[in-house]
């Protein structure tokens, strides 16, 4: 399964198969490919259950790993063939040439070739200039592509159709309206949130963590901004007065450490409420469930719920809230 509409919506696997025309084929081996954005995004990584510190590898690099094992087992073939994903991997071509292995790897028409004398041309230019046969390079579109997939479209692919996705978000939107919150899922954009988590971390260190959270929530759920964009995040940082160099490594180590801790705790979904560093409640829960969890944690740890004098909408009219 691939990336329909720009969404990684299935298990992507690199296969090495032996094929003999008119006879059939046999599978030598396979490796699962995980997109870099899923490895880098702490929320997605937890949800899909990735192991601690997974290393990203391109499909070309996974192909080299498969071929190395196959050659060690005595595999011999006339040609190694692959599509443009593998044709675009120079390490794979070098590996095959070092093993004196003939290969046919497809490349894109925009692929750069270096000719004699150091001339660099695209494949399309080489065909037009040097190949005189009637057959010419044919360009076929693979679709419009996608930058910043709308959340509803992403959810439709993930949860079984546009109608079901609309129902799910419709319920959430209705509940939010009851509390005076405006959620606009028609325009919210799916994004890699690693840099957004870095902004939250840096804001927290500067005493503005809550302001960063509200700014990000508003940007994503109400304003339809791409919170995976560093330009957008830089604007939010300026808005709340946070110093953040997201083009560098600021906050990255701390976010990765929190991600490792979440995996060690066995977190597999969001949200996850963690009490006293050891008691967890997973999923969106009603107030009664969270209150019951607090009372149970207090009982198990020998604590007594206390009251604090605070101001806020969540408190009783006398200004006291259970904590």
N, C-alpha and C positions, 0 to 999 in steps of 0.2 A: 504494500500500500504506500502511496506517495503523499504529496503535499497538495491536494486538490484545493484550489482557491487560496493558496498560500498558507494552509493550515496543515500542520503535521498531525494527521488524524488516524494514524495506525502504526503498526510495528514495521519499521523499515529495516530490511535485512539484506545484507550483501551475500549472494550465493555464488559458489564456484561449482559449475556443472560440466560434465563431459558430454559432448554432443557429437553423434555420428550420423550424418545424413542418411536417411532411409533405414536406420537401425534403432534409434531412440536416444535416450540420454540418462545419465546417472548423476546424482548429487554427491559431490566430494565433501562439501562442508559449507558452513554459513557463519556469519557474525552479525550480531544486532548492531545497527547504527542508531545512535541517539543524537539528535540535533544539538548543537552547541547552546542554543538559546534555552533548551530545557535543562541542560546541565548548569548553566549560569544563573537561571532564575530560581531563587530559593523556594518560592511557593510551589512552582511546578515540580521541582525536584523532589520535594517532600510528598506531594500528592501522588506522583507516579512511582514512588518508592525506590529511587536511585540509591545505590550504595554510597558510603562515605567517599568523598574525593574522587569521583569518577574521572577518568582521563578522556578527553575528546579525541576522536580519530576521524579523519575524513574517510569517505568510502574507498578512495584510492589506497589509503594506508591500510584499511581493513583487507583490501584485495591482496596487497603485498603479504600480509600476515597469512592469509589463506593459501596463497601460492607457495610461500616458504614451507609450510607444513606439507603441502601436496608434493612438492619436489623432494622433500626429505623422505616421503613414503614411496618414492619411485615413480611418480606420475610423469608421463611423457605425452605431449600432444603436439599436433602440427602447428596450430595457431591458438593464441589467446585472443579472444574477442570481447569487446565491451562497448557501452554507449559513451556519450560525450562526458558523462560524469567522470569516467575513468580516463578518457582521452585528455581531459584537462589536468591530469595529475602527472607532472613531470617526473616525480619520484617513481611512479609505476613504470613509466616508459624506460627510465634508466635501469630499474631493476630487471625488466625483461631483456633489455639489451645486454646487461652484464651476464645474464644466464643464457645468452645466445638463443633466446626464444623469439620466434616469429610472432608477430601480433598484428591485429587489425582493431584499432580503437577509433571510434567515431569522435570527431571534433566539431565545434560550432563554426559557422561561416566566419565569425569574427576572431577566430583563433589566430594568433600571430605565428608566422613561420619565418625562420631566419634562413635566407638563401645564400648561395655562394657570394663571396664578397661582402657579407654582412648586411645585405639588403633585407629589410623586415617588411613583410606584407601580410595582410589577412588572407585566410584561405580563399575568401571570395575574390580578392584581388588577384591571387595567383591563378585561379581558374580562368578569370576573364583575360588575363594577360598572356598566359603561357600554354593553356590547354586549348587546342584547336578543334577537338572533337565536337560533334553536335550536342552531346550530352553535357549539360552544365549543372553547376551546383543549384539545388533547389532549396529555398528557404520556406519552412513551414512554421507557422505561429504555434506556440504552446499555450496561448492564452494571454490575457491582459496582465496577469500577475497581481500582486497585492502588497501594499505598504500600509500597515496599520489596519488590520482586519477589524471590521465592526463586530462588537461583542455578540449581537444577535445572530450574525452569520456564523460566527465561530460556534456559538451554542447550538445552532441548528445542526451543524455537522457532528457535534459531540453528543447531543442528547436525543437524536432521532427525528429531526425535522423542524421546520420553521414554526409550525403550529404549536408544538410542545414547548419550544423555546419561548415563544411569545406568552404562553400560559404561565410558565415559570416566572419570567420577569414581570409579568402583569401582577402576580400575587405580591412579589417583593415591592413593586412600585406602589401598590395600594396600601400596604402596611406602612411604607415610608410616608406616604401622604398623610396618614392619620397622625403622625408625629411631626408634621410640618416640613418634611424633607422632600426635595424635588429630585427625582432620579430620571435621567434621560438615557435609557438603554438604546434608543434608536440611533444615538450618535456616539455612544461610548466606544472606545477603541481598545482592542486587545493589545497588550504590550508586555515586553520583558520588564519585570519590575526590579531587577537587581540594582540598577542605579537609583531607583526610587527608594529602595531600602537603605542604600548608602546615604541618601539625603536625610532620611529619618534618623539614622545613626548620628550623623554629623550635627543635625539640629538638636538632638537630645543632649549631645555633649555641650552645646551652647545654651541649654536651658529652653529650647524652643521646639521640643519634640512634638508636643500636642499641636502646636501651630502648623507644623509640617504635615502631620497626619490630616488635619482638616483641609489644608490647602490641596493635598494630593487627592483626597476624597472628592472635593468639589471639582477639581480639574478633570477627574476621570468620570465621575457619575453624573455631573451636572453640565460641565462646560464642553465635554467632548474633546478634551485635549489628549495628546499622546504622551502618557507619563513614562514611556520608554525613551522619549526624545531628550537628549541632554540639553538641547536648547530650551525646551519647555521647562525642564527641571531647574535650569539656571534662572529662568524668569521667576519661578516660584520661590527659589532661594532668595532672590533679591527682594521679592514681595514681603517675605517674612523676616528679612534681615539676617540670613544665615550665610556664613562664609563656607563655600563648598567648591572644591576643584574636582569636578566629576570627570574631567579629561585625564586626571592623574589617578592615583590609587587611594585617595582619601576615603576612609570608611570601608574599603573593600575587605580588608582582613577581618574586621569586627563582624561584618555581615556573614562572611564565610564561617567564622567561628560559631555564630548563632545558628547557622544552618546545620553545622555538624552536631551541635547540641540538640537541635530539634530531632534530627535523625536518630541520635543515640537514645532519645526519650521514646522513640517509636511513633512519632507524629506522622500521620498518613493523610491528614485532611486539614482544611482550614474553615472556620476559625478553630483555634485550640486554646482553652483557658487553663492555665497552669497555676495551681495554688501551692504555696510553700515549696516551690521548686520540685514537687514530686507527685502531686495529685492533679490529674488532668480530666477535663471534660471536653469532649470533641463535638464540633458542629454548632450551628446556630441554635441556641436553646432559649426557652422562655425564662422570664425573670424568676419564676417559682423554682425552676430546676437549678438555676445558678445559686439562689438563696439556700436551697437544700444542700447543695454541694458545699457552700461556705460553712453551714452549720455542721455538716459531717466532718469537714476538715478540722474545724475548731474542736470537735469532740475527740477526734483521733490524735490530735496534737496537744490536747490538754489546755487549750486556750479558751478564753471567755470572750464572746463578742462584746465590744464596747461601743460607746456612742461618742461622736465628735461634733462640735459646734461648727457647722459650715453653712455656706449659702449656696443654693443651686436648685434647679428645677426638680432634681431627683429626691430632694429632702421633704420631710413632713413640714406642715405649717409652722411648727415650733422651732424649725431650724436645725433639728437633730436628724442624723442619719446613722443607721447601723453600719459599722465597719468591721 
